[in-house]
Amino acid sequence: MSTTLESVGAAIRLAREAKGLTQEELAQQIGTSRYWLLRAERGAGRMELDLVLRACRVLGIEVRFTLPD
């Protein structure tokens, strides 16, 4: 991954897919729009920390696992 945002987004996408959730389902569970999640998973735009934390909680992953080495 070339940026931290892309790394975080990719980790969220992989965890979401592993859980069998659609973007719409995860967005609903964390209180945001599918559009925000779509952009976040691509590493584009702003990523609000509270939404990233909520996504990690719902997906059962630790924030540190979303960050690049």
Backbone as CSV, one residue per row, in Angstrom:
resi,resn,N_x,N_y,N_z,CA_x,CA_y,CA_z,C_x,C_y,C_z
1,MET,0.844,-1.178,0.000,0.000,0.000,0.000,0.886,1.237,0.000
2,SER,0.441,2.204,-0.707,1.273,3.390,-0.822,0.985,4.431,0.258
3,THR,-0.178,4.381,0.861,-0.478,5.357,1.909,-1.146,4.671,3.093
4,THR,-1.107,5.364,4.201,-1.775,4.855,5.390,-3.276,4.730,5.157
5,LEU,-3.877,5.723,4.476,-5.318,5.657,4.213,-5.676,4.440,3.372
6,GLU,-4.860,4.143,2.373,-5.122,2.963,1.548,-4.984,1.684,2.364
7,SER,-4.010,1.638,3.254,-3.806,0.467,4.105,-4.985,0.241,5.041
8,VAL,-5.437,1.311,5.672,-6.593,1.227,6.574,-7.821,0.779,5.795
9,GLY,-8.047,1.395,4.646,-9.200,1.051,3.822,-9.190,-0.395,3.364
10,ALA,-8.015,-0.872,2.942,-7.901,-2.261,2.486,-8.178,-3.235,3.624
11,ALA,-7.678,-2.924,4.810,-7.909,-3.802,5.963,-9.389,-3.867,6.319
12,ILE,-10.066,-2.729,6.261,-11.501,-2.704,6.549,-12.258,-3.516,5.501
13,ARG,-11.895,-3.333,4.224,-12.569,-4.073,3.148,-12.374,-5.578,3.318
14,LEU,-11.141,-6.008,3.572,-10.876,-7.439,3.732,-11.638,-8.024,4.916
15,ALA,-11.667,-7.305,6.021,-12.392,-7.782,7.205,-13.891,-7.814,6.940
16,ARG,-14.398,-6.803,6.245,-15.833,-6.762,5.918,-16.209,-7.942,5.034
17,GLU,-15.405,-8.194,4.018,-15.678,-9.308,3.116,-15.580,-10.647,3.845
18,ALA,-14.605,-10.784,4.745,-14.447,-12.016,5.517,-15.668,-12.280,6.401
19,LYS,-16.291,-11.203,6.880,-17.498,-11.326,7.710,-18.749,-11.531,6.868
20,GLY,-18.619,-11.398,5.553,-19.762,-11.570,4.674,-20.735,-10.393,4.683
21,LEU,-20.226,-9.216,5.020,-21.076,-8.022,5.060,-20.959,-7.236,3.758
22,THR,-22.044,-6.648,3.330,-21.998,-5.724,2.201,-21.558,-4.363,2.718
23,GLN,-21.189,-3.490,1.805,-20.851,-2.133,2.211,-22.054,-1.467,2.871
24,GLU,-23.215,-1.689,2.335,-24.436,-1.091,2.883,-24.674,-1.565,4.317
25,GLU,-24.493,-2.862,4.563,-24.717,-3.413,5.904,-23.732,-2.838,6.916
26,LEU,-22.452,-2.803,6.550,-21.459,-2.267,7.482,-21.689,-0.772,7.717
27,ALA,-21.967,-0.048,6.654,-22.214,1.391,6.803,-23.366,1.635,7.769
28,GLN,-24.412,0.851,7.627,-25.572,0.993,8.512,-25.188,0.702,9.963
29,GLN,-24.388,-0.331,10.172,-24.001,-0.712,11.533,-23.100,0.318,12.205
30,ILE,-22.316,1.058,11.412,-21.422,2.045,12.029,-21.981,3.461,11.960
31,GLY,-23.150,3.613,11.361,-23.812,4.909,11.356,-23.299,5.887,10.325
32,THR,-23.007,5.386,9.139,-22.543,6.266,8.067,-23.175,5.839,6.750
33,SER,-22.764,6.484,5.690,-23.310,6.157,4.371,-22.432,5.136,3.654
34,ARG,-23.030,4.445,2.705,-22.276,3.513,1.876,-21.208,4.282,1.101
35,TYR,-21.521,5.500,0.694,-20.572,6.323,-0.050,-19.316,6.585,0.782
36,TRP,-19.465,6.905,2.080,-18.294,7.122,2.938,-17.461,5.860,2.993
37,LEU,-18.116,4.708,3.182,-17.392,3.443,3.295,-16.690,3.098,1.987
38,LEU,-17.356,3.311,0.876,-16.753,3.063,-0.428,-15.464,3.864,-0.588
39,ARG,-15.517,5.145,-0.264,-14.326,5.998,-0.374,-13.260,5.606,0.654
40,ALA,-13.683,5.251,1.845,-12.722,4.847,2.876,-11.987,3.575,2.455
41,GLU,-12.717,2.612,1.913,-12.088,1.360,1.490,-11.098,1.574,0.353
42,ARG,-11.279,2.629,-0.401,-10.354,2.957,-1.495,-9.213,3.855,-1.036
43,GLY,-9.269,4.305,0.211,-8.235,5.193,0.726,-8.367,6.604,0.199
44,ALA,-9.561,6.945,-0.247,-9.804,8.274,-0.814,-10.606,9.117,0.173
45,GLY,-10.376,10.396,0.150,-11.159,11.280,1.007,-10.741,11.227,2.457
46,ARG,-11.591,11.794,3.289,-11.309,11.861,4.730,-11.808,10.607,5.421
47,MET,-11.066,10.189,6.423,-11.493,9.074,7.264,-11.627,9.594,8.677
48,GLU,-12.849,9.727,9.141,-13.069,10.162,10.512,-12.683,9.021,11.451
49,LEU,-11.860,9.339,12.423,-11.349,8.322,13.338,-12.465,7.581,14.046
50,ASP,-13.514,8.285,14.461,-14.590,7.599,15.184,-15.267,6.551,14.304
51,LEU,-15.411,6.814,13.009,-16.021,5.823,12.118,-15.087,4.643,11.872
52,VAL,-13.796,4.917,11.764,-12.824,3.827,11.613,-12.851,2.938,12.854
53,LEU,-12.896,3.567,14.032,-12.945,2.791,15.275,-14.222,1.958,15.359
54,ARG,-15.350,2.541,14.966,-16.611,1.791,14.969,-16.547,0.612,14.013
55,ALA,-15.989,0.841,12.826,-15.865,-0.235,11.840,-15.002,-1.362,12.402
56,CYS,-13.892,-1.010,13.017,-13.010,-2.028,13.602,-13.736,-2.814,14.685
57,ARG,-14.511,-2.124,15.509,-15.262,-2.790,16.571,-16.262,-3.783,15.991
58,VAL,-17.035,-3.343,15.002,-18.043,-4.202,14.382,-17.387,-5.401,13.690
59,LEU,-16.237,-5.158,13.067,-15.561,-6.211,12.317,-14.696,-7.111,13.196
60,GLY,-14.510,-6.711,14.452,-13.721,-7.520,15.375,-12.227,-7.479,15.098
61,ILE,-11.747,-6.344,14.590,-10.313,-6.205,14.349,-9.772,-5.044,15.180
62,GLU,-8.484,-5.108,15.472,-7.841,-4.034,16.217,-7.337,-2.985,15.238
63,VAL,-7.400,-1.745,15.640,-6.978,-0.645,14.775,-5.545,-0.850,14.303
64,ARG,-4.691,-1.343,15.165,-3.280,-1.498,14.791,-3.100,-2.429,13.612
65,PHE,-4.045,-3.362,13.398,-3.943,-4.267,12.264,-4.325,-3.593,10.948
66,THR,-4.876,-2.391,11.013,-5.228,-1.678,9.789,-4.087,-0.793,9.309
67,LEU,-3.081,-0.585,10.157,-2.002,0.341,9.833,-0.856,-0.393,9.129
68,PRO,-0.176,0.296,8.212,0.953,-0.341,7.513,2.099,-0.614,8.480
69,ASP,2.907,-1.591,8.123,4.089,-1.943,8.949,5.113,-0.843,8.950
